[in-house]
């Protein structure tokens, strides 16, 4: 599936800066004084037929009509690109731009078309880092690539969350699905540390956990897709995990129930992430198409490649940490 059109009625949409034309300037004759707090100006836009406002309203109406009629594309995985771009990502953009102030580096390393496997470190107690990486590629990559993430079984065992994950383009972290997506030319995202990464204590921040058996590497090798080692700095500080409550974890069927400096002590306020400064660095691609035939079935080759990817990400984390002006800088 190729990129979907991003609707212009979303005021925070990734292509808002590409619009042209004045937005109801309301010019007055000499000596006239503008009145009111701005609402009159917006009403004047509608009354005067401002092209930009009318276009957004038209797109909004068109969006609702397609939703009601079922006239919108969904692929075999359940991916609904229009819903993702215009609705699901809308509440995430203020976090990305204003709260975490994410700086995306090395976007040119992710190809503008064709397959690639983004492999990143995982942290933050809640998997916010995956969503921010997805948004970096959607909004800031020149070709607005969709990141098709591989998720844990727990995500797809929760009724409401599973449906949202499918509509956002994600699927189970299994070899078959990863290989199918790469073979179709998609950008696939994987966080090999899993719950070991996002659930590690704050004292172990920015120290990579085990990467598993390297199934993600085998999928890339089989399809010849480049591997993009990605270092994410900033997620470790949003919910510093200082402990956990095993009894509550078992009760809710979770891998852990975190304790942070603000949660559960402050109740719902404790769920507000700390505004750390984020840097997401997409590293230089590691090629897989130059490996000998049958490399995907050679355990030693896959293990060596997995260790290479892990070490590259770890070195990237150290480098970005030095460059970051401060935790909340």
Secondary structure, 3 states (H helix, E strand, C coil): CCCCCCCCCCCCCCCHHHCCCCCCCCCCCCCCCCCCCCHHHHHHHHHCCCHHHHHHHHHHHHHHHHHHHCCCCCCCCCCCHHHHHHHHCHHHHHHHHHHCCCEEECHHHCCCCCCEEEEECCCCCCCHHHHHHHHHHHHHCCCCCCEEEEECCCHHHCHHHHHHHHHCCCEECCHHHHHHHHHCCCEEEECCCCHHHHCCCHHHCCCCCCCCCCHHHHHHHHHCCEEEEEEEECHHHCCCEEEECHHHHHHHCCCCCEEECCCCCCHHHHHCCCCCCCEEEECCCECCCCCCCCHHHCHHHHHHHHHHHHHHHHHHHHHHHHHCCCCCC
